[in-house]
């Protein structure tokens, strides 16, 4: 028998009071609602004590049916919260480092298989979706069909992680401070295996309770690199897109309403080798590289001083990788740089190439020996929540209400400095909301997630899925 925690009793009593109010004048005063939950136990069992006080048998049947529905929702949320922590530990203990970032790394096959088997047992139709050019790195699509007449919802998260340099126990899945209110440590704990775990267990709970609309999950490979997984999933779904999408990236349970985009530009310099004691006979490509790095820093300062997006801030530009030359005593005949441009909504990611080319052109005006070429390696657009999309607005409002009920505070609208795959779902025509549990140390050796947030998110999401998709119809 599931018992009611002491700190929840007042809230549960208020819920039962609401049920008694709905029954109307057929019931006795509301003070008896406290008797349903005080001291713990199953509310439906304790509600039977109220039966003699009800004026008509019909009132008892109405109250009983309402309590059954109420208790189903409460139990599903509590079950999802407990299960989410357990699953998050298991996912952190499963190595899924992205081999696109770390050659030879494990990839997503093992973690996708673990979740596929679990969701299959839970009654979901499961499909592992391969990505072009990424053999052995599947994404997972799962669908639990509703009874019909409701909205469909897709929950999206990524299975891959960055590397583990500097981490002594990246896959230990160690919990400090207890599983109820402590921290889960390890690679991917915050970004974003805990969010995935909560979405899975919330989907399971909602599916078990029954929904009118379909409940879907898209748990993808390669988000940390080139998004090959989500692109493959969108191709797989074709025209069978959901009414709305929730991306469970870490937001500290706030609602991200915008995030930045990015572009990666590679620059290659060509110089002329010569003995370093006779530098005038050659062209030092590394010197030109140094000037570009300085010009990029100056351009970044200009961007930072420019107009800011209300929540996403300003764009940025930096050099993240650079090199050149072959040995001492020889002028470098080649050098290279990888330039990262972060964009905000309203800026096109593709403009980064033109910006870098303009910096190189200015260098060539000052020094005709500068020979360089730039190429765009990858770009992703910034994203902004669209409040005019009816399904997205409904999902945002329902989730905010559920989080407020579970956390005692509603989520705030925030911007995210990093890119997420919400931009891809929105571009495909799916209204998208971004919200998930968080902690700290993303992409660092000290990554962790707050288990209080994980539990609250799973419970709130179980409530929100049923509210958005609608209860099952007979």
N, C-alpha and C positions, 0 to 999 in steps of 0.2 A: 504493500500500500504506500503510495506516494504521500509524504507528509508535507505540510505547508510550513515554510520557514517563518520564524517569528517576525522578521522584518517585513514580510510580505502580507501579514495577516490583515492589517488595516486596509491595504489596497484591495485585497480579495473580498473583505467585508463590504467595501464600497461597491464592488462589482455585483455581489449578491443583492445588495440593496437596490441597485439599478434593476435587477431582474424582478425583484418583488414589486417595485414601482410599476413595471410594465404589466404585471398581472392585474394591478388595479385594486379596487375596493374589495376584492374577494379574499384579501389576505389581512393578517393582523399587523400591528405596527412594526416598523423597520428594525427595532432593536433586536428582533430575532435573527437578523442577518448575521450578527456577530456570533451567534451560537453555531452557525454553520461552519465557521472557520477557526474559532478560538480553540487553542489547544492542538491544532493540527488535525490530520486525518483527511478523509475524502469528503469533499463538500456534499456530494450527492447522498452519501450515507447519512451524514448529519442532518441534511435537509429533511430526511424522513421524519425527524422529530417535529417538524413544523406541520405535518399533515393534519393532525387533529385540530390545528388552529385555523385551517383554511375553511372558508364558508361553503365552498362547493367542490365536489370531486373534480370538476373541469379545471378549477384553479390549480389543483395539485398536478394534473396532467400537463398543463401549460408550464408551470414552474419546473416540473421534472424535465420536460423536453428542453427548456431553455438552459437548465443547469447542465444537462448532458452536453449540449453544444459548447457552453462556456468552459466546462471542464476539459473537453477534448482539445480546445484551443490552448488552454493553460498547460496541459500535460504535454502537448506536442512541442510547445516552446521550451519547456523545462527539459524535455528529453533531448531536443536539438542542442541545447546549451551544454549539457553533460557530454553528449556524444561528440560535439565539435572539438572540445579540448583533447579528448582521447584520440580522435582522428588527426588533429594537428600534430600531436607528438609523433604519430606513426608516419606522417608525411615528411616531417623534418628528418626523421631517421632514414628516409629513402633518398639516396643521392640522385639528383636530377640536374646537375650542373650542365649548362648549355655548351655543347661541343663547338658551336660557332664562335664562342668566346674563349674556350679552353680546349684546344685540339686534343682529341682522345678522351674527353670527359664522358660521363655516363649517359647523358641525355635523358629523355622523358619516357622511354619505353616501360621501365619498371613501375614508375609512379602512375602512368596511365593505365597499366594493367591492373594495379591494385584497386584503383577507383572503378574501373570498368567491371571488375568482378563484384565489387560491393554494390554498385548501382544495379547491376543485373539481378542480384539476389533481392533487391528492393523493389523489383517490378518495373524498372525502367527499360525501355528499348535502347540498347547501347550500340554505338558504332565507333570504331577506331578509324580515324581519318588520316591517311598519310599525306605528307607535304612534298610537293615536287622538289627534287634536288636534296631532300633530307631523309634518306632511307633510315628506317629504324627509329624514327622520331615522330610517333603519332600524336595526334590530338584526339580528344574524346568528346563525342556528342551523345547526350542522353536525353530521352524524352519520356515523360509520363503523361499519357493521354488523359485529358479531362473528360467529363461526361458530356460536354458540349454547351455552347452558349456563353462561355466566359472568355476573357482576354488571355492570351498566351504570354508567358514571361520567360526570358532566357537569362540565366545567371552565367556570367563570364569571368574566368580567372585564368592565370597562366601557371603552368606546372614547372617551368624551367627556372633556374637560379643562375646568378653570376658565380664566379670561382670562389675558392676558399683560402686564398693566400693569407697567411698570418693567423689562421684559426686552428687551435689545438684539437678541438672536438667539434667539427662542423656538423656532424650527423648524429650526435649523441642524443639530441632531443631532451635535454636536461631541463627540469622545472625547478625554479627557486621560489620560495614563498608560498607554496601550495597551489594545487590546481584550480582552486576557486578564485583566488585573487592575486596569484603570483605572476611570474614571467616564464615564458617558454623561450629557451635560448637555442641558437643554431642557425645555419644558413637556410634562408628562405622562411624563417619563422614569421617575420613581419612582411616580407615581400616575396610571395604572398600566400604561403601555404596555410596559415591560420585562416585567412579569408576564404580560401578554397574549401577548407574543412567545414567552416560555418555554413557556406552556401550549400554544400552537399548534404549536411545533416538537416538544415532547414528545408531543403527540397524534399528529403525523405519524409520528414514530419508532415509537411503539407500534403504530399502525395498520399500518405497513409490516412490522413483525415479526409481526403477527397477534395478535389477542385473541379470547377466547371471548365476552366481553360487549361491548356497544356502547360506543364512545368518542364522547362528545358535547361540543360547545362551545356556549356561549351568550355571545356577545360583544355587549354591549348599549349602547344609547344612554341618555343622560339620567340616569345614576347621580348625577352631581354636583348635580342639581336636584330632580326630582320622581319619578325611577325609572319614567318612562313606558315605557322599553324593557323592563325586566324584567317589569313587569306585562303588557305585550303578549306577551312570550315565554311566560309562564306560561299565558296564555289560549290561545296557539297550541299549546302542548304538550298542554293538556287533561289527559287521563288517562295520557298517555305519559311519565310522569315517570321520572327515573333512580333507581337504587337509592341513590345518594349524590351529593353536590355538593361540589366544591372551589372556594372563592373565593380567587383569587390576589392579593388586596390586599396591600400592603406590610406585612410583620410582621418583617422582618429575619431571615427563615427560622425564626422561632419559630412556635408554634401558638397563635393567638388563641383563647381559650376563652370570651371574653365581650367584648362591646362595648356602648357606650352608645347609647341612643336619643335622639330629640330631638322638640321641638315648637316651632312658630313661631306666636306670638300677636301680632296687630296691635291696637294701642290707638289710638283716635281721641278727642281732646279737643275740646270745644266751649266757646268763651269768648264774650266780648262786646267788639267793637271799640270803642275810644275814643281820644281824643287822649292821647298818653303824658304830657302835662303835667297831665292830669286823670284819673289812673289810677283814682280811686275811682268814676268813672262807668262803668267797664268791668270785664271779667274777663279776666285775662291767661292764656290757655291754655298759653303756654310756661312760666309759673311752675308750673302744675300738672304739666306734663311733667317739669320738674326734680325735683319732689318724688317723682314715680314712679320716676325713675332712681335716686334715693337709696334709696327703699324696696326696689327690686330688688337693689341692692348689699347691703343689710342682709339680705335674704332669702337671697342667695347665700352670705353668711358663715354663716348658720344651717345651710344645707345642707352646707357644707364641714365644719362641726363635728359633723355627725350621723354615724350608723353608716355604715361604708364597706363596699362589696362587696370580697371578697378580692382581685380583680385589676382590677376596673373602677373602683374608687375611689368617690367620691361624686358626686351630681348637682350641677348648677350652674344659675344663671340670670343672664342679662346682657342689656343693651340693645345691639343691634348697629346699628340705624339709628334716627335721630330727626330731627325738624324741626318748624318751625312759624313762623307769622308771615308777613307779606308785605312789610313795609318799615319803616324807622326811623320813629319818632314816632307809630306806631300800635300799640295793644295788640293782641296776636295773638288773633284769634277762633278759630283752629284750631291744633292741634298733633297730632303723631302719634309713635308709637314702635313699633319692631319688637322684640319680646322673644323671646329664644332660651332655651329650657329644655332642658338635657341630663339624661337619665335613666339610671339603672343598672338591671340586671336586678332585678325585684321592684317597680319603679315603673312605673305606667302613664303613657305619654306624654300621654294626653288630660287628665290631672289638671293640666297646666300652665295651661289656661284658668281652672280654678277657683282656682288659686293667684293668678293675676294679678287676677282679679275680687275676691278677698279683699283684696288690697293696695289696689285702688281703693275698695272699700267702707270700709276704714279711713281713707282720705284724706277720704272724704265725711262721715264722722262728725266729723272735725276741721274740715271746711270745706264747708259746704253749697253753695258755688258751684261745686264740682267736678262737671262733667258729662263723663262718659266712657263709652265702650263698648269691649268687647274681643271679638275673634273669633279662632277657631283657623284658621290658614291651612293648616297641614300638620303631620302628626305621623308618626313612625316609632318602632316599639317597640325597646327594647333586646333583645339576643340573648345566649344562653348555650349553649355546647356541651352536647349531651346524651349523656353516656357510656353511657346505657342503650340507645341505638339501635345495633343490631348492625352495620349497614353503616357507620355513621359511626365507630364504634369501630374497625372493621377498617381503614377508610381512614386514620384518624389513626395507628394503629399501624404500618401499612405505610409511610406517608409518613415517619414519624419514623425508622424503620429505614433507609429509603433515604437520607434526609438525613444520618443519622449516618455511613453508609458513604461518602458523597460529601464530607462536610464535616469529618469527624473529631469531630463533636460532635452530640449529639441536640438537637432543639428543646426550648425551655422553654415551659411554659404561661404565657401573658401575656394581659393585657387591653388593649383598644384604646379610646382616648378618643373616637374618632369613630365615626360610623355606617357600616355596610356593608350590602350587599344580602343577606348571609347570613340576616338576619332574615326576608326575604321567602321565600327558599327553604325555610327551616325551617318557617315558617307554612304553606307549601303542602304540608308533609308529607315533605320531602326531608331526611334527615340531612345536616348540613353541617359542613364543616371549613374553617378559614381559615388560609392560609399563603401567603406570597409574598416575593419579593426586595424590598429597600428600599435607601435611601440617605439623602437629606435634602432639605430645602427644599421640601417639598410645599406647593403653593398660594402659593409665594413666587417671587421673581425668581431665586433661586439653586438651582432644583430639579436634582437629580442622582440617579443610581442606581449602585450598586456592581456592576460587571460580574462580579466574582468570584461574588457572590451569584446573579446572573442565570444564569451558566453552571452553577453547582452545582444550582440549582433545576431548570433544564431537564433536566439529566442524571438527577437523583434522581426527578423526576416521570415521566420515560420509564420508569424501573424500576418506580415505584409503580403506574403505570397497568396495566402488564402483570401485576403481582402481584395487583392488586385485581380486574381484569377476567378474569384467567386467560389462559393461553396458548391460541392457536388450536387447535381440534381438527380432525382430518381428517374 
